[in-house]
Amino acid sequence: MFDDDAHPRVFGVAPGVDFPKALVNGLMARMSGQPPEAMARVQLIVNTRRMQRRLRALFETQGAMLLPRLRLITELDALDPGLAIPPPLPPLRRRLELIALVSRLLEREKDLAPHTSLYDLTDSLAALIDEMQGEGVSAERIAALDVTDQSGHWQRALQFIRIAQAYLDQSGTAPDQEARQRLLVMALAETWAAHPPADPVLIAGSTGSRGTTAVLMQAVAALPQGALILPGFDFDMPATVWARLGDALLSEDHPQYRFHKLLCAMGRASSDVRLWDSQPPPSAARNALVSLSLRPAPVTDAWLTEGARLTGIAEATADVTLLDAPSPRDEALAIALRLRLAAERGETAALITPDRVLTRQVTAALDQWDILPDDSAGTPLHLTPPGRFLRHVAQLFVRRLDAEALLTLLKHPLTHSGAARGPHVLNTQRLELSIRQRGLPYPDQDGLRRLLQNAVRTPAEQDSLLAWADWVGQTFTGLDHSGARPLEHWVSDHIALAERIAGGPDSTDAGELWQKKAGQGAQQAMTTLADQAAFGAPMTASDYADLIGALLSDGEVRDRDAPHPDIMIWGTLEARVQGADLVILAGLNEGTWPEAPAPDPWLNRALRHQAGLLLPERRIGLSAHDYQQAIGAKEVWLTRSIRSDDAETVVSRWLNRLRNLLDGLHAQGGPEALAGMLARGDDWLGRVRAFEAVAPVAPAHRPSPKPPKAARPSTLSVTDIKRLIRDPYAIYARHVLRLKDLGPLVQSPDALMRGTLAHDILERFVRNTQSDPGTLTADHLMQVARAVMLDHVPWPAARAMWLARIERIAQWFVAHEQGRQRTATPVAFEDQAKGRLVWPDIGFTLNARADRIDRNATGEFLIYDYKTGKPPTARQQATFDKQLLIEAAMIEEGAFTEIGAGPVALARFIGLGADPTEVDAPLDAEPPARVLSNLRALIEAYLDPGQGFTSRRMMQQDANAGDYDQLARFGEWDVTDDPQPEDLS
């Protein structure tokens, strides 16, 4: 294929050129005239499987022929079958062994790092070991670094480095993947140096950014028929600039730095790199412009000299659109609109960005036109249904099951997927409704049975429902585990539990858990973990759940419906091996593209350079190379958002350089070209605004519905009267529409629960004092409070806080209770103090339930109502909060049949807040006759079909929220608006 040459052969392909196509064309041209079998002897080594597939597809378009031997750079065994390198250890085994080593270190040195950082430290240490093996750096070299100017952090890091050293010492006999790759490459280089192969060996598409790969590339380039084909090689950069790339600390982030380092290692210069294929780039002028904009920082003064010689600025930017979107949403929608146009025109279009949030937004926007892009990234395994399911199941071991976690699993599509899924879904709905209505913060088998008792009508349905509840209780509850267990036990129990939940009570298999690609991937991950579990250390349930999440997040699944053949979403790596008519480079902001270097807990930048490891700027340089390649495409969009969700963004350094360069090229029309790029972007942003524009809708009016008399409530409770006065619409929604707010899945220790428990505690306490006066003490009150709280408050923090509140008012309450019991005797508590007042002539019934009613020696009644909040003032009671006044009037009318009729001497609110107090109802100012007369007039008014139930009629404060404000669309109107009655008859 090649003429004899004593120097290494290096070829390049310019940015913007479809690299795989150019590779095939150049190879076909060089093999022209050769016998057919000559092509089959060519060894073509590429860096990704996607590149391998693309090359095979391109060769197939050449007609019937023998193909070259396409090898992956990570699968080199076939190049020399005689090399005896031990097989690599499974990656998971290495990970588990490192977890055990780091865990023991953290247990021994407790001040070194918190145990919660175990997995982050282990993964970071594993990455450091990979890098050390890839770059040929020993742990001894790192331990011997000059750290005279370093802080005590180095001594802590050194303890972890020793773990790496111990691990690397045994990697020769049992190598992992990185160690084996380096051993294989070094053995190949040694063999080839003594006995070079006679057939052509080519490495194409790699930049040589990793040490092991660079060694292989140097060995191949030195072969008699070996060559390198470099992607995105900048032929426009002058030799003087190439020579300035030698300092890694200054030039590592330059897109061509890796090529310079590789050429120097081979004793070659940039001028020795020849074109592999004659195919020109889509825009040579743009390549020259971008090359100048990316000059290394120390030589950006070249803009002044080389910029004056640039030509074709208008041609270079004619097919470039620059879009500065106000927000990520606008950026995503503009991209989606352009991709939609490409689909209509039959163009191939690719969105390239490392921002996965942005790609999901674009995919969601395209869905409204039934366009499913071909996303090369697929779906992370931990976000697939089986991945989420396995993570939820693992959490059952970690903490006590609450209602939200239970229903999350019961509603999962894989739960009970073996058979009879329909009844399971119906039962789950019944359970959720019962929990929201009655509360069950921490379900167990007995609690589930009590909650679902009498939930359905027929005995057969009830038996089936309770059998299902037993299965739920036995399967899901009581699984939380404290303490460490062997990893094998965790994995075995996890898989068994997951299959039992997925199959259902009557199934003998795992339902749909392990089906389809996502299920198969999840099963493979769990099987691999089970096979390697013996190498893991004992761990807690929390550590195991974290391990499962980390392992599943490493997997990826592509299990989608047929995507659109011409609309693609690529990562930067995939973009190197593809070509498209339109390329959109999105998310061009600092921190996104390029990504901010990850913090290194082991070595700072100077120590990395001293040890010969990769600098943090390496990833920035690789991203810069991806940018330089992609921006050379036929038509290019450069997009960014000016603001993120919460702050202003910083434009990507490469885009900023391009804009600044164009803005300074006045003689060549640079500012005009930049303005044209921005104008094209603004035009698409205008389309976004037009697309999202909506016709204005008039705001809702303040409602005041007037239902027919037959639909109006004929029965209310005393506590409803306050609501009827303040917010009549709430009465309409609750009693006419019969709408009730549902409680949360996980019942929280809120004010309502605290009030209910306070009533229960005080009632029990007062009852005890009636049977045993000696219990009228603060100690006994706290004893009752502890017993009630222990039974009904499963939250330790809330229980302690509420007990402290009761303890603060215990002495005060007991002192006042002694005074109450000296003057009267309790005759009815909440379960007995029920009143019912009927007005037959208007067809209305008023119900009441008092907290407590006492009777004194003269036969007069005393009414008490406990308030955990601030009691209403006398003025508020006279106007709005008429509860005690109405109850007093009802007692005098004989509405409380259990105690009979009689005069009321006192009606009092007992405030149990931080500042305990007692507030009497104004019985003298509001006599019972007047109270009932006013109440009857109010009821008659709302029984009149002409009276509307106005929303928020007389709220105490505008800031007070009502249960039905959303239904009334409060906010579209305010209390200054006049209500608009609506006849519903």
N, C-alpha and C positions, 0 to 999 in steps of 0.2 A: 504493500500500500504506500509506503513512504520510501524516499531515497535515503541512502545512508547519511547519517548526521551524528556527529560526536556530541552534540548538545541536546539537552532535553527539548522535546517538541511541545509547544504550548500554542493552542489556537483559542480564538475568542469569537463570541457572537455579540453583536451590539445590542444595547437596550432597546426594547420595543419590538425586536424581531421574535417571532414565534420560535422559541428555542428548539422544541422537539422537531418541528418541521424543518428548520434549518439543519439540525443534526442529521436527519434522514437524507435530506437533499445532498449535503456535503459528503456523506458516506457513500451514497449511490454514485455520485460523480467520481469519487476516488476509486471505486471498485468497478467502474465502467471498463469493459474489455477483459475483465478477469473471468475465469471459469466460474460456473454457478457455485461450486463447492467452496470457493475462496471466501464468499460471504459467510458461510457457516462456520469458518474457522476464526472469525472475528469475535473477540471477547469485548462486549460493550457493557461497562459497569456504570450504573446510574444510582442516584441517591434516594429515590422514593419509589414505592410500588405504583403510585399514580403515574409517574414518569414512565415506568416500565409498561404499563397498560397503554398509555398514549402512543408510545413508540411502536408497540406491536400493532396498534390500529393503523398507524400511518404506513407501516411496512406492508400491511395487507392491501392498501390502496395501490401499491406498486405493481400488482399483478402476481402471478404465480412465481415464486422464487424461494430459495432457501434463506432463512432468517439468521442474523447474527445471534450469538449466545448472549441473551440479555440477563445480566446479573445485577443483584442489589449489592450495594456497598457493604451491607451488614450480613451478606451471605457469600463469603469468599471461599468456603471450603472447597467448592468445585474447581477453583483455579489450580489447586495442587492437592489432589486426593491423598498424596503421600504424607502430608503433614499430620502429625499425631498430636492434636491439641485436645485436652480433656473437654468434655461437653460442659456448657455453662450451667451454673446453678439456677433454679427457678428464681425469678426476681422476687417473688413473694417470700421465699425462704430467706433471702438476704434481708428483706425488710423486717421480717419477724425476728431474726437474730439481732439486728441492730436495735429494734424496740426493746428486746430483753436486756441488751447491754446498757443502753441509755437509762432504762428504768432502774436497773440496779445502781447505777451511778447516782441518780437523783434520790434514791432511797438512802444511800450512804451519805451524800452531801446535800442535805435538805435546803441549805441556803444557796445552792448553786443556781437553781431555777425551780419554779413551781411545777408540780406534777402535771398540771393541766397543759403545759407546753410540751409534753412528751412526744406527741406525734409531729408537731411542727419541728421540734429539734431533730427528731429522727429523720424526717424527710429532708431537712436541710443538710444534715450530716451525710445522708445517702447521696444527695446531689454533689456534695463536696468530694466524696469518695469517687463517684463517677468521673468528675472533672480531673481529679488527681490521676486516675488510671488513664483517662483519655489524653492527658497532656504529658504523661510520663513523669509525674512529680511524686516523689516518695514522701512518706510521713516524716522520715528523718530530716529531709530538707526543710520541711515546714517547721519542725521542732527546733532546728538550728538557726532560724531566722533572727536577724538583729532586731530586737524589740526593746532596745534601751530607752526609746522615747515613747513606749506604749504604756498604757495604764494597767491596773490590776485586772482588767477584763481579759487580757491575754492569758493570765494564769488560769482563769476559769475555762477559757476556750481550749487551752492546752490539754485539759483533762478529757475533753471530747476528741481532740486530735489523737490522743493515745488510743482511744477506742478505734479510730480509723486505722491507726498503725497496726494494732493487733489484728484487725480484720484483713488488712492488705497482706500481712505476713503469711496468711493461709490461702490467699487467692491464687497462688501458683499451682497448688495441688487441687484446689476446688474453686476455679475462677467463676466470677459472675460474668454477665454479658459484656460489660466494658473491658474487664481485664482480659477476657478471652479474645475480644476483638483486637486488642493491642498485641497480645501474644501472637495471634494469627498474622497480623500485618508485619510484625517484626520478622517472623519466620519466613513469610513470603518474600520480603525485601532481601533477606539473607540468601534465600534459595535463588532468586532471580539474579542477584549480583554474581553468583557463581555459574548459574545455568539459565540464562535468559531464554524465555520462550521465543520461538521463531514466528509465531502467528501474531497478528495485531492485537493489542490490548489498549482499550480506550476508556478513560474515565470522563463522563460528561455530566454537567449540571451541578457539580459540587464547587463550593467556594473555598474549601480547605480551612474552614474556621476552627475545626477541632484538631488537636495535635495528631491523633491516630490517623485521621483521614489525610492530613497533610503529609505524613510519612508515606502512606500508600500512594498518594499522588506523585510524590517525588520519585518513588521507586518505579512507577509506571512510566513516567516521562523519560526516565533514563533507559528504558528498554529499547532495543534496536527497532522494534515496530510498535512502540508505545507512544501515546499522546494524551494530552489533556485538552478538553474543550470547555472553556470557561463561559458561564452565562453572564450576560449583562456587563461585558467588558467595555470600559470607557476608552474608546479610541480617540476621543477629542481632547483628552487631558494632556497637556504638554509634558515632556520628559522632565523638565525642571520641577514641575509640581509633583510628579511621581517620586522624585528624589527626596521631596520634603515629607514623605509619609513614613519615614523610618522610626520616628519616636512614637511608641505605642501610647504613651501617656497623653500625647497631643492629638493623635490621628486615629485611635482605635474606632472612633465613631464615624469615620469616613467610609462611604460605601465601597471604595476600591482598596481599602487598607489590606484586607485579607489577600487580595491578589498580589499586592506589592510584597507582602511578607513571604508569600509562597515563591514568587519569582526570585527574591533575594536568596532564599534558601537553596534554590537551584542554580544560582549564579547567572540568572537571566535578567534582562531589563524589559520594560514595557514595550520598547521598540521591537523586541524579538517575538512578540505575540502576533500571530498572523490570523487573518480572517479565515474562518472555517468554511463559510458559504458566501456566495456572491450576492445573496438576497439583501437588498438595502433595507434600512429601517423605515418604518412608515413616515417619519419626519426627521431627517438628518439635522435640520435646523433646530428642532426642538431638543434633540439630544445634546447639541452644542450649547444651547441656552441652559439646560438643566445642569450639564456638566460644570459650566462656569458658576452657576448658583451654589453648587455643592463644594466649591473649593474649600480646603481645610482652613480653619479659622486663622492660623498664622499667616496665610497668604491671600486673604480676601482683598488685599490691595490690588490683586490681579484684575479685579473688576474694572479698575480705572484704565488699565492698559489693554487687556483682552476684550473688555466690553466695547471699546471703541471699534474693534475689528469685527464684531458680530454682525452678521447679515441675516436677512430673512426673518426678522422678528414677527412681522405680520403673518408670514406663512407658518412659523413655529407655533403661534398661539391661536390660529384660525379655528382649530378643532378642539380647543380647550375651553371648558366652562368652569368658572370659579363661583362657588355658591357659599355665601356667608349667611347661614340660616339663623333666625332669631333664637330658635330652641331646637332640641333634638327631635321633637315631634315634627317641626317644619322640615328639618333635614330629611327625616325618614320619608315623609309624604312626598317631598319633591323627588327623591330618588325613586320611589314607587311609581310616580307618574311617568318619569322618564323610562323606567323599565317596562311599563305598560305600553308606551309608544313603541318601544323596540320590539315587543312581542307582536304588536299589530303590523309593523313593517317587515317582520321576518328577520330582524337583525339578531346577531348573537351579542348578548350583553352580560357583563360580569360586574358584580359588586365585590370590591376587595376592601376588607377592613378587619382589624383585630378586635373590634368592639362588638361582642356578641349581643349586647343589649340592643344596639342599633340594628343589627341584622334581624333580630326578632321583631322589632317595630316595623321594619320594611316588609317582612314576611306577612305580618298581620295586616298591613295596609294593602298588599297585593291580593290578599284573600278576598277582598270585596269585589274583585274582578275575576275570581276563580283562577288566579295564576299562582301556581305552587312552584317556587324557585327550586332549582337543584342545589341544595346546600351541602357543600363538601364536608362540613363539620359534623353533620348528623346531630344526634341528641345524646348528651351525657347519660351514661347508664343510670346514675343515681336519680335522674329526673324522669326516667321512664316509669310506667306503672309498676313493673316488678321491682325496680330499684326503690321507688318510694314505699312500696308495700313492705319490702324487707327492712327498710330503715324504721318504719313505724313499728313493726313487730319487735325489732331489737330494743326499742324504747320501752316495751312492756317489762323488760327486766330491770330497767333503770330506776323507775320511780313508781309510786303508788298511782294506779290508774285513775284518771279523772274522767268526767263525762265527755269532755271534748275529745280527748284522745280515743276513747272507746268509739264514739260515733264517727270519728275520722276513719278508723279502721273498718267499722261495720259498713260504711258507705263506699269503701274502696271497691272499684269494679272487679277486683280479683278475689275479694272475700266472698265465700260461699258460692264460688263459680263452678263447683262441680256439678250440682243439680239443684233444682227447685230454687232458683235465684229470685223468682218473683215473690213468693211468700216471705223470703228473707228481707227483701226491700220494703215490703209492706210492714213487716214487724219492726224494722228499723225506724220507719216513719212514726209508728205508734210509740215507740220508745222515746224518740226525740221529743214528740209532742208532750208526752207525760213528764219528761225531765224538765222541759221548759215551763210547764204549768205548775208542777209540784216540787221540783228540785231533787237532785240526787248527785251531790258534788263528787262523791267517790263511790262508784257502783261496786256492789258485791252481789253474790248469788241471792242472798236473802233480800237485799234491797231491791233488786230487779224484780223478784217475784211479788214483793209488796207493791211496787210501783205499777206493775202490769196486771195486778189482780182486778178483775171485773172491767178490763179495758175493752173487751168485746162482748157481744151479746149471747151468742149460742155457746153451749157447753163444749161442743166439739172445737170451735174456734179458740175458746179459752184454754182448753187442754193443749192444743197445738202451740199457742202463744207461750204458755208457761214452759212447755218442753224446749222451745227455742230459747227462752230466757235462761233455763238451766244450762243449756249448751254455751250460751254467752258467758254466764257466770263461771262455769267450770273451765272454759277455755281461755278467757281474757284476764280474769282477775286473780289477785294473789300471786303474781309472778315476780314482783319486785324482789331483788336479791341484794343483800349487802355482803361485802367481803369478796375476796379473790377466789377464782376457780380456774382450773386448767382450761386453756383455750379450746381443747378438743371437746370439752363438755359444753362450752358455750355454743360452738358451731353445731354440734349435734342437736342440742335443745332448740336452737334457733331454726334450723331447717325443719325439724319435726313439727314445731309449733306453726311455722309459716305454712306448711303443707296441710296441717289440720284446719287452720283458719280458712285457707283457700278452698279446700275441698268441701267443707261444711259437715254437719253432723252425720249425714247419711252417705257420705262419699268415701270411697276407698282409695282415691288418688288425690293429686294436688290440684285438681281443677284445671284452670287455665294459667296457673302461675308460671310454669316453665315452657309455655307455648310461644310461638312466633319468635322473631329474632331477638326482641328485648328479653323475653323469658329465657331463651337459650343462652344469651349472654350472661344473664343473672345466675343461671344454673351453673355455667362454667366458672364464674367467679366464686360461687359458694363451694363448688366441688374442689377447685384449686385450693381454697382456704382450708377445707377439710383435709386435703392431702398433706398440706404443709403445717397443719396446726401443731403437730408434735414439736416443732422447732420454736414455737412461741412460748413466752413466759406466762404464768398465771396472771390473770387480770380481773379487774372489777367489771361490773355490768356497764358502767359508764365508759370505761376504756374500750370495752368490746363494741359498744354502739358507735363510738368514735372511729374505731378501726373499720367497721363495716361501711360507714359513710365514706371514709377515705378510699377504701378499695373500690367501691362502686363508682366513685367519682372519677376514677382513672379509666373506666371503660367508656365506650362510645358505640352507639347503635344507629344504623341507617336503615330504618324500617318504615319507609314512607310510600304513599301512593305515587303513581307515575308523575314525576315532576315535569315542568315545561322544559323542552329540550334546548331552548335557546336562552333561558334566563337562569343565570348561575349566581351563587354566592360562594366566594372563595376566601379562604385564609391566605395570608401572604405566601405560605409555602406552596399551596396549590396553584397560585397565580404564576409561579415560575415555569410551570409545565403546560400552560394552556394559552390559547389565543382567542381574542374576541374583537368584534367590530367596535364595541363601546366598552370602555373600562371606567368604572366609577371608583375613585379612591376616596373613601368616606372616613369620617371621624378624625380628620387631620388636626388634632389638638395635642398639645403636650400632655403626657400622661396616658394618652390613648394610642397615638401613633406619632412618635415612638412612645412605647410604654416606659414608665418610670422604672429604673433599675430596682430590683427587689433588695431589701436590706439584707446584708450578710452578717450573721451573728458570729462568724469565725474570724475572718480576715478583712482588714480594711484595704483600700485601693493600693496603697503603697506596698503593703505586705504581699498582696497578690502579685504585683509586678515583680517584687523581689524573688518570690518563689517560682515564678514562671507559669502562674495560673492565668486564667482568662480575666480580663478586666470587666467591670460592670458595663463599660461602653460597648462591649462586643455586641450585645443584643441590639443596641441602638444602631451600630454600624450595619448589622444584618438587615434591620428594618429599613435603613437608608438605602441599602442595595435593592431591596424589594421595591421601594418607592421609585428608585431610578429606573428599574426595569419596566414597572407598570406604567409610568408616566409617558413612556415612549410609544404607547399604543396609538392606533389610528385616530380614534376619538376618545377624549379623556374628560372626565368630570373630576374636579377637586372640591370636596365638600367638607364643611365643618359647621358646628353650631357655636354661636357667639356666647351663649350661656348654657350651662348645664342645668340640672334641676334646681340647684341651690346657689350657684355662684357663676361669676363670669369666667370664661375659659381663656386659655393662652394658646394662640395659634401655633401649630407645629413649626419647629425650627426650619424645616425644609421649605414649607410653603411661605414662611416669613421671608426667607432668603430670596425665593423666586420673586416675590412681590417687591421687595426692596431693590433687587437688581433691575427689574423692569421699570420701576419708578425712576431709576436713575439714568436710563438709556434714552435721554431726550432726543438725541440726534437720530436715532434709529426708530423713533416712534414707540418706545417702550411704554410710556404712560398711557398712550392711546390704546395699545394692545391690552394693557391691564384693565383699562376701563371697559373694553369690549368683552373681556372674559367675565368681569363682574356684571355687566349689563345682561349677558346671557343667563347668568345665575339669577339675577333679579327678575328676569322675565319668567323663569320657572317658579320663583317664589310668588310672583303675582298669580300664577295659575293655581298655586296651593291656596292662596287666599280666596280666589274665586271658587275653587272646588269646595272649600269649607264654609263659604258664606251661606248663611241661612236666613230665611225670611223672618223678620222680627215677629215675635208672638206677644200679644198683650198680656201683661201680668194678671194673675188671678185676683178677683175681688175678695173682699172680706166676706166670708160666707155667713149666712143666717138662714139655714134651711127651715122650711115650714112643712113638716110631715103631716099627713092626715091624723085626725084625732085618734083613730083606732090604733095607729102605730106609735102614739106617744106613750111614754112610760106611765103605767098605772101603779107602780110600786117603786119606792125609793127608800134608801137607808138614810139615817140622820147624817152620816158623813157625806152623803151625796149632796146635801143641801148647800154646803159651802161651795162645792163645785158648780152647782146650778146657779149660784149667785155670781161667782167669779168667771166661770167659763162654761156657759150653757152648751156650747158645741160639744164639749166632752161628754155631757149627758146624752146628747143626740147620738154621738158615735158609739158610746158604750151600750146604751139601752135601746136605741132604735135600730142602729146598724149591727148591734151585737158584736162589736169589735173589741177585743181585749189584747193588750200587749203581752207578748210571750217573754218569759224570762230568759236569761242567758243559759247556754249549755252548762257552763261551769258556774255554779252559784257562788257569788262572791260575798264576803262579809260586809254587806252594805248597811246603810242606816235602817232600812226596813227590817232586816233580820235582827239588828241590835234592838230595835224597839219591841219586836215580837218576843225576843228572849227576855228583855227586861220585864215585860208584863208577866211572863211565865214565872220568872224568879220571884217577883214580889207577891204574886198570887200564892205560890207554894209557901213562901215565908209567912205570910199573914195567916194562911190556913193552919200552919203548924203552931203559930202562937195562940190560936183559938183552942186547940186541944192541949197545948202545954205552954202556959204563959211564961215559963222559965226560958223558953227559946227566943224571947223577944230581946235578942242581943245582936250586936254587929257581927260577932263571931259566927253565930248561927246563920245570919244572912249571907255571909261569905261562903259558908259551907254549902248552902243551897245553891248559890251562884256557881260554885265550882262544879257541882254535880250536873247542873243543867248545861253549863258550857261544855263539859266533857262529853255529854251525850249528843249535843247538837252543833258544836262548832269544831269542825275537823282541822281548822287552820291554827296551829300553835301560836303564831304571832298575833293574830286577831284575838284569840282566846285570852292571851296574856294582857293585851291592851284593854279589852273590855272588862276583864276582872279588875284591872287597876282603876278603871273609871268607877266601877261599883264600890270598890274599897274606899275611894275618896268621898263618896256620899253616904257610906254605910252608917256612920255615927249620926249624921244629920237626919237620915231617914228614920232610924230607930228612935231618936229623941222625939221627932214629930209623931211617929206612930204610937208611941206611948201616950201622948196627949190625945190622939184620935180615939184610942181604945178606952181612955178614961171617960170619954163623953158619949161614946156610942159603940155599937157592936155590929160587925159586918154581917149582913144577911144575904147577900148575893154577890157572886163573882161573875166573871165574863161568861162562863158557860151557862149560868142561871139567869143573869140579868138581861133578859131578852124582852123587849117591849114591842107592841104592835098596836098602832092607832089606825082605825078605819073610818073613812068618811064615805059612807055608802051613797050619799046623794050626788057626789061628784065622781064616784067610782075610783077612789084613790086609797092606797094603804101606805103607811109610813112605818118602817121597821127601825129598831134601835137595839144596840147592845152596849151596855155600860161596862166599864172596867171593874167597878166596885160600887156597891150601895150599902151604906150603914144605916142603922136606926138607933135613935137615942131613947132615953127613958120616957120621954113624953110622946113617943110614936112618930116623931118627925124623921124624915129621911135626909141623908147626907150622901151626895154623889161625888165620887173621885175618879179622875182620869189621869193616867200616867203619861208623861211626855218626856222622851229622851232628848228632844230638842227644846227650843225656847217656847214656853207656853204663850198663847195669844193674850194680848192685853184686854182689859175690860172694854175698851173702845172697839177693838177688833172683834170681840165677841158680839157686841151689840150690832155691828154692821154686817160682818161676814161669817165669822166662825161661831155659829149658834148652836154647836153640838150640845153643850151642857144645858143651855137655856131650853132647848127643845126637849131634852131628856127630862128635865125638871117638870116641864109642863105635861109631859106624857105620864109621869108618875102621878101627878095630881089628878090626871084624867083616868087613872086606873089602867093604863095601857100595859103595865108590867104585872101580869096576872100572878106571877110567882110570889110577889111580895105585897100585892094589894095596893089600894090607893091611899094617899095621905099627903100632908103638906111637906114641902121640901125646905129645910132650914138652911142648907148649904150646898153649893155645887162648886167644886174646886179642882183646878188643874195642879198636879204635882210635877214640877219640873225637875228632871234628874240629870241635867247637863252639868258642865264644869262648874257653873255657879248655881247650885240648887235653889229653887224658890217655889213658892206657892202663889197662885193667882186665882182669886174667887170670881165666879161668874156674877155679873151685875143683876141679881134677882130682883132687887128693889126697883132699879131703873127699868128693868124689862120684866114686868109681871107675867105669869104664865098665860093669862087670858090674852094679853096683847101679843105675846109670842105666837100663840096658836092662830090668832086672827091674822097676823101678818104672814104667817107661814101658809095658811089656807089661801090667802089672796095670791101669794106667789105661785102656789100650785095651780090654782084656777087659771092664772094668766098663761101658764105654759101648757095647760090642757086646751087652751083656745087655739083652734086651727090657724088663726091669724097671727099668732105669736111665733117669731123666728127664734132659733137657738143660735144666738150670735157668738162667734168665736172670740175668746179673750175679752169678754165684756167688761169686767171690772177686776183685772188681775192686780194683786197687791203691788207687784213690781213688773216692769216691762221685761226685765231680765229673767223672770221666772219661766221655766220651760213647762209646757204641757205635754201630756202623753199623745195628744192628737194634733199637735202643731203641724207636723208634716202633712197629715191628711188635709188639714185646712189650708196648706200652702202658705203658712205664715212666713214672712220674709219677702214674698212678692207683694205683700201689703203690710201696713203697720196700723197701730191702734188709732192713728189720726184719720184713717180712712173710714168713711161711713159704711156700715154693713149693707149688703144688698140682699134683701130677702128673696128666697127662691121657693116657690110653691111646688111641693112634691106630691100633691094629691092627684 
